[in-house]
Structure formats: C-alpha cells, structure tokens
Amino acid sequence: MLLTSLLLLTGARSVLAKCKCTPIDDCWPSSSKWNALNTSVDGQLIYNQPIAKPCYPGLGYNAQLCQDISKEWTESPFQELSPIGYTYPLVNTCPPVNASVAAYPLCDLGNAPVYTINATKANDVATGVRFAKENNVRLVIKNTGHDIVGRSQGYGSLMIWIKYIRDGLDYQERYTPPDGFCQTNWTGSAITVGGGYKWEEVYDFSAKNGRIVVGGDDKTVGSIGGYLQGGGHGAASHTFGLATDQVLEYKVVLASGEVVTASACQHTDLFTALRGGGGGTFGVVVSATIKAHHTHPVLSHTLQVVPRNGSLTQLLNVTAEIMSRYPILSDEGFAGYAILLRANGKVLYEHTFMKMIESNSSTTIGRAKQIINRQVVNNLLRLNMTMFYVKSRFQHFPSFQEYFLGSGDHQAQAASTPIMASRFFDKKSLLFQQKNLSDMLRTLFSQEGPGVHATSSVLELCLVGGGQVLEHVPHTSVHPAWRRTYLLAEQVDFWPENAGSQGIQQVKNEATFKKLNAMKALTPGMGTYLNEADGYDPEWKEDWFGSRYGWLKSVKQKYDPEEVFWCWRCVGSESWEEVKGGTIYGPLCKKN
Ligand SMILES: Cc1cc2nc3c(=O)[nH]c(=O)nc-3n(C[C@H](O)[C@H](O)[C@H](O)COP(=O)(O)OP(=O)(O)OC[C@H]3O[C@@H](n4cnc5c(N)ncnc54)[C@H](O)[C@@H]3O)c2cc1C
C-alpha cells in the first residue's frame, strides 16, 4: 500500500495505476509530438495559460490587464472567449486578485486542460481524439464551458474546443432525412446547426425563418453540446417537448476517429444515447439537425412579491401557495421561470411565465389572463401594501422571438462559489401541497445550526415540464421521471468568500444531505436533470439517469471500448477516478 502511494507520487503512477499521462509523467508526449499535432490541425493547437496570470508576479505580470480581467471576470461572454474560461469553475486556481499586493500564492491551470485544439472542422476533432487515444492523454470536450459540475474541465488534459466549428446554420422548409430510405414522421421544418453556435444565434436564425426551436432560457448556452445531449429545457419545452426530443440527426466523431451520422435509422443506439444520456461520453457532436416549429404569439405574465417587513417566513408561505398552483398553470399552457431569492438582506419571489397562444383574439388573451389572476394574483392583491408589495403585469408579444428579446437579458452571470441541488417535481408533489412545500422551503432557506451556512440562496423554479414533455418520445434516453415532471427546482447556494475549505465543505454537505434530501422526501421515485444537479449527490446514477443507466453504459462500451471520453459523473465514469492525494486536482486513473 505504502509502495503504491510512493510510486503514484513519484511519477510512475501512469504506468502502474493505469493513469492518463500528465505533464509531470515520462509518458507525456514530447514537444515534437505536440508540434506535429499542431501542424495536423493547421496551427490551431493552443498551449493554455491561466486567464488571470497577468495578476501574478513574474513573467507576464501586468497590473492594468489584471484590472481589466477582474472587471469582466463574472461575465459569461468574457469567460467563453478563452479556451479555459468557465462559467462555473468550482475550483479556481488562479483568481483575478492583485496578487502582488495580496501575496496570493497560487496561480496554475488546476483543472483546466494543458492544450486546446481550437477545432474548426470535424477532421480536427478526429485528429485530436486519435492523438489522445494513441498517447494515453486525458481528453476533454468543451463547447461553452457552462457545465455546472465541471464536465468540460480536466487536469493534465488535451481539450477539443468546438466553439469555432462554424459550418453554418441551414434551414429546411420541409425536413428530408439525408438517407432517402429513412422513414421519418416529421414533415415539418428543420434547422441544421453546424457547430458551436449559441442559442441566441439559433433563435435569431429561426425567427428570420418564422420558426421557433426549443433551446435554453439562457441565450449563452451552447446549442449542440451538453445542453442538447443531456435533455435541454427552455420556455418552449412545455409546448414542443425537451430540446433533445427535437433532434432528427447528429453528425458525430467517434472514439475511433470515424465520423458518422446518428439518426432513427443509422446508429440508432448512439442516436438514442445522445438524446438524453449526456455530453462528453459517447462521441463528439459536430452538427445537429433539430425540429423547427411555427412561431406563435405569446402572452407573458411577470410577478414580483416582496414582503413589506422583509419577513422570509411570510414569503416562503406565499411561495408555497403559488407553487401548489403550478400544475394548474402548466396544464393551461403556461411555462417559464421563477426565483425565490435571499441575498444581501433582501428576499423576493419573482416569475416570468408565458403561454403560446393560438390567436390574438381578445377572448383567447382574456381567458389566459383570467387563469393567472384566479390561481395566483387575486389572492396576492388582497395582501398588497399590507403584507407584501405585489407587482403583476401581462404583456402580449406577436412572436416567441419578440417575447424572448423583450423579457429580460436571459444571461446569467458566471459564479465562482455556487453549489446546486435540484429535483424534479411531479403533479402530485405540488398540487395543493402548500404545507409540505412550505416546510421544504424552510429547510432550503434555513441558516440554523452550527457551522458555516450559505450567505445567499436562490431557488430557481423552472416550470418547464408538463405539456409535451410528459409524452414518451421514442429513441430518447432522458431520465424516465422527466416524463412526469412539471417543475424542476434548483437550489443554488453561495458560500461566504472567507469560508475556508472546511466552511465550503459544510455548505456543500448542507446542500447535499439536508436540502437535497428535503426535496427528495417530497418527490419519491423522481430524479433530476443531469445538467443542473448536485455533483456530490451519492445517488447520482439513480437520480440523474434512473433505469436508463445500464443501457446507456452498454452503448458507451460499444462506441468507446477504450474509454477515450471521460467526464465527472458521466455514464461509465465510475471505472476511473481523479487521484487527488489530498489536493484539489490530480491524474485520472483506472480503478482496480
Ligand atoms: C448560466 C447557465 C444557464 C443555463 N441555462 C440552462 C437552460 O436554460 N436550460 C437547460 O436545459 N440548461 C441550462 N444550463 C445547463 C446547461 O444545459 C449545461 O451547463 C450544459 O452542460 C451546457 O452545455 P455546453 O455544451 O454549453 O457546455 P460545456 O461545459 O462546454 O459542455 C458540457 C458537457 O458537454 C460536453 N460537450 C460539449 N460539447 C460537446 C460536443 N460537441 N459533443 C459531445 N460532448 C460535448 C462536455 O464535454 C461536457 O461534458 C445552464 C447553465 C448555465 C451555466
């Protein structure tokens, strides 16, 4: 045992423990190999440097540049420009502090990859995949870097970045499968997204063609990567189904380097796995063709409730009351997002829900308004100015795109200290369950007991299920509980800046063992959305994949027998572990 540990620490680990090679190992590829790789990808190989390196003494120190970086650090578009920029870094080993003043000791790549192939075509991806396999180097696939549990990061790795594959957006008025023999029951329109386009670009393109696609509520999320392959919800999912249900075909680079089309007729098992089984696991998607639907007029409702005396308890009770009506609103066609927030001494509930309406007639609009008023607003207005400040507003938009552009900026900030716990809620866990919901909310927002607690918390209430999401769709592999889901509730907690590692652990434990369990207690047999979940949930297989896990693993073994693709808590990931030896990152090694 002692000998094994010593060997692991002395660089022999890659041989003895079947680890991926890292820069400190003898097996790490030589400079000439990296140079050859660079040539074969047309000079698109990047040697990564920490983004905030100019803040640190030594070569490259630049106080002005450091200040500029600090200002933009929490903006997703800024992070996205760097191959190693992440919206949710989880572990930040080079924060943008003025290190010369603070004598901050550390600035290294940490979990960020060592090299990046800035791929511009499928062939670059294939070259990178083969290089990683032949040289036993850990491989990471990244699109926008939005992943919440760090699946597009990896210590000592080679990354393939698909952001700059931009083979265009292509509109087909009437979809025809590429293989003329393949039967499809989709005769509507379709859009082929040929690379690393963000949803905002795809929405814009769809709208120009008078169409809607199901995409993220956040416009900066990538369209064909982890979002699409892991499920994908948005305001339109209630009406048309999950984003992954919309995929008609994928172009995929396999672990062998071969490029294939996966559809309901070709590589059907791969197609099914890529429709819900998660990104970074089965292959690298370089394009996806998705359904495009006719646009609709939209009626939206925004509501804001703030307790007059700042009482959190009153707000939790009224939120529970509103949540208990969600299934009724959803069954009437409303969908969207709400937040319950406690931050900087303030508490509030806020939602923007929308309904795609069939016509602009005053009867249709009037009826839709009546539902919201009867179920939610009328009761609240009775308490307006006495117990709460209530703001309620309806808006009418001629199309989905106008709604999207006119309802907030749809862009979350990057966050360096968040922890998330989430859960699906079906109809029976919500409808008229005020008391249970109120008790659960109290647990989620409690700061009682010894130890460090979250400084601020946001409960994101994603009313994105119901409707078409409830329909079983052939050739999909999302957690079966998605098909019973009305609400996806996501608790996001922020630990204090000065929490220290023990304090951070306490906040994480509270999220996993207290808050997540409180949500689970109300929703037996449900699960959660693998893209927005607690990475420390010990029951992740069951909670993220449910009964599909075993089948997904068999597809993984078929298409990636040598385990070239690996990401944290992805299908098949349990065969490997990151050997950290008490630090915060380390090599990826095969478990015995
Ligand atoms: C600010 C923010 C807002 C969000 N809003 C929504 C939302 O509205 N709806 C929703 O459903 N989710 C939302 N999410 C969650 C989002 O779906 C996940 O973070 C998702 O993993 C992002 O995918 P990505 O490809 O953009 O990110 P990345 O971090 O680049 O990749 C995520 C995973 O997919 C893999 N991957 C990336 N590209 C490919 C590819 N081409 N082929 C194969 N694997 C690939 C990566 O290896 C990694 O495992 C949001 C997340 C954030 C941070």
The ligand as an SDF file (V2000), in Angstrom:
LIG
                    3D

 53 58  0  0  0  0  0  0  0  0999 V2000
  -25.6540   30.2770  -16.9670 C   0  0  0  0  0  0  0  0  0  0  0  0
  -26.2580   28.9530  -17.2830 C   0  0  0  0  0  0  0  0  0  0  0  0
  -27.5490   28.8860  -17.7920 C   0  0  0  0  0  0  0  0  0  0  0  0
  -28.1270   27.6570  -18.1160 C   0  0  0  0  0  0  0  0  0  0  0  0
  -29.3910   27.6180  -18.6270 N   0  0  0  0  0  0  0  0  0  0  0  0
  -29.9390   26.4300  -18.9840 C   0  0  0  0  0  0  0  0  0  0  0  0
  -31.2450   26.3610  -19.5570 C   0  0  0  0  0  0  0  0  0  0  0  0
  -31.9180   27.3650  -19.7450 O   0  0  0  0  0  0  0  0  0  0  0  0
  -31.7430   25.1420  -19.8760 N   0  0  0  0  0  0  0  0  0  0  0  0
  -31.0250   23.9940  -19.6880 C   0  0  0  0  0  0  0  0  0  0  0  0
  -31.5250   22.9200  -20.0280 O   0  0  0  0  0  0  0  0  0  0  0  0
  -29.7860   24.0290  -19.1540 N   0  0  0  0  0  0  0  0  0  0  0  0
  -29.2350   25.2070  -18.7990 C   0  0  0  0  0  0  0  0  0  0  0  0
  -27.9820   25.2470  -18.2530 N   0  0  0  0  0  0  0  0  0  0  0  0
  -27.2630   23.9910  -18.0380 C   0  0  0  0  0  0  0  0  0  0  0  0
  -26.6060   23.5460  -19.3390 C   0  0  0  0  0  0  0  0  0  0  0  0
  -27.5030   22.7380  -20.0530 O   0  0  0  0  0  0  0  0  0  0  0  0
  -25.3550   22.7390  -19.0100 C   0  0  0  0  0  0  0  0  0  0  0  0
  -24.4420   23.5480  -18.3200 O   0  0  0  0  0  0  0  0  0  0  0  0
  -24.7180   22.1510  -20.2550 C   0  0  0  0  0  0  0  0  0  0  0  0
  -23.7790   21.1850  -19.8550 O   0  0  0  0  0  0  0  0  0  0  0  0
  -24.0580   23.1980  -21.1170 C   0  0  0  0  0  0  0  0  0  0  0  0
  -23.5990   22.6270  -22.3050 O   0  0  0  0  0  0  0  0  0  0  0  0
  -22.4120   23.3030  -23.1200 P   0  0  0  0  0  0  0  0  0  0  0  0
  -22.0650   22.3840  -24.2180 O   0  0  0  0  0  0  0  0  0  0  0  0
  -22.7940   24.6850  -23.4480 O   0  0  0  0  0  0  0  0  0  0  0  0
  -21.2640   23.3790  -22.0010 O   0  0  0  0  0  0  0  0  0  0  0  0
  -19.8360   22.7110  -21.8680 P   0  0  0  0  0  0  0  0  0  0  0  0
  -19.3930   22.9820  -20.4700 O   0  0  0  0  0  0  0  0  0  0  0  0
  -18.9370   23.1650  -22.9340 O   0  0  0  0  0  0  0  0  0  0  0  0
  -20.0810   21.1470  -22.0510 O   0  0  0  0  0  0  0  0  0  0  0  0
  -20.9180   20.4350  -21.1770 C   0  0  0  0  0  0  0  0  0  0  0  0
  -20.7190   18.9250  -21.3430 C   0  0  0  0  0  0  0  0  0  0  0  0
  -20.9930   18.5450  -22.6850 O   0  0  0  0  0  0  0  0  0  0  0  0
  -19.8280   18.0130  -23.3130 C   0  0  0  0  0  0  0  0  0  0  0  0
  -19.8030   18.5450  -24.6710 N   0  0  0  0  0  0  0  0  0  0  0  0
  -19.7340   19.8500  -25.0450 C   0  0  0  0  0  0  0  0  0  0  0  0
  -19.7870   19.9320  -26.3760 N   0  0  0  0  0  0  0  0  0  0  0  0
  -19.8890   18.6660  -26.8430 C   0  0  0  0  0  0  0  0  0  0  0  0
  -19.9880   18.1080  -28.1410 C   0  0  0  0  0  0  0  0  0  0  0  0
  -19.9930   18.8700  -29.2120 N   0  0  0  0  0  0  0  0  0  0  0  0
  -20.0820   16.7600  -28.2680 N   0  0  0  0  0  0  0  0  0  0  0  0
  -20.0820   15.9590  -27.1720 C   0  0  0  0  0  0  0  0  0  0  0  0
  -19.9910   16.4440  -25.9180 N   0  0  0  0  0  0  0  0  0  0  0  0
  -19.9070   17.7810  -25.7650 C   0  0  0  0  0  0  0  0  0  0  0  0
  -18.6570   18.4390  -22.4480 C   0  0  0  0  0  0  0  0  0  0  0  0
  -17.5920   17.5120  -22.5310 O   0  0  0  0  0  0  0  0  0  0  0  0
  -19.2930   18.4430  -21.0730 C   0  0  0  0  0  0  0  0  0  0  0  0
  -19.3430   17.1260  -20.5910 O   0  0  0  0  0  0  0  0  0  0  0  0
  -27.3870   26.4640  -17.9140 C   0  0  0  0  0  0  0  0  0  0  0  0
  -26.0910   26.5350  -17.3940 C   0  0  0  0  0  0  0  0  0  0  0  0
  -25.5270   27.7610  -17.0800 C   0  0  0  0  0  0  0  0  0  0  0  0
  -24.1470   27.8160  -16.5200 C   0  0  0  0  0  0  0  0  0  0  0  0
  1  2  1  0
  2  3  1  0
  2 52  2  0
  3  4  2  0
  4  5  1  0
  4 50  1  0
  5  6  2  0
  6  7  1  0
  6 13  1  0
  7  8  2  0
  7  9  1  0
  9 10  1  0
 10 11  2  0
 10 12  1  0
 12 13  2  0
 13 14  1  0
 14 15  1  0
 14 50  1  0
 15 16  1  0
 16 17  1  0
 16 18  1  0
 18 19  1  0
 18 20  1  0
 20 21  1  0
 20 22  1  0
 22 23  1  0
 23 24  1  0
 24 25  2  0
 24 26  1  0
 24 27  1  0
 27 28  1  0
 28 29  2  0
 28 30  1  0
 28 31  1  0
 31 32  1  0
 32 33  1  0
 33 34  1  0
 33 48  1  0
 34 35  1  0
 35 36  1  0
 35 46  1  0
 36 37  1  0
 36 45  1  0
 37 38  2  0
 38 39  1  0
 39 40  1  0
 39 45  2  0
 40 41  1  0
 40 42  2  0
 42 43  1  0
 43 44  2  0
 44 45  1  0
 46 47  1  0
 46 48  1  0
 48 49  1  0
 50 51  2  0
 51 52  1  0
 52 53  1  0
M  END
$$$$
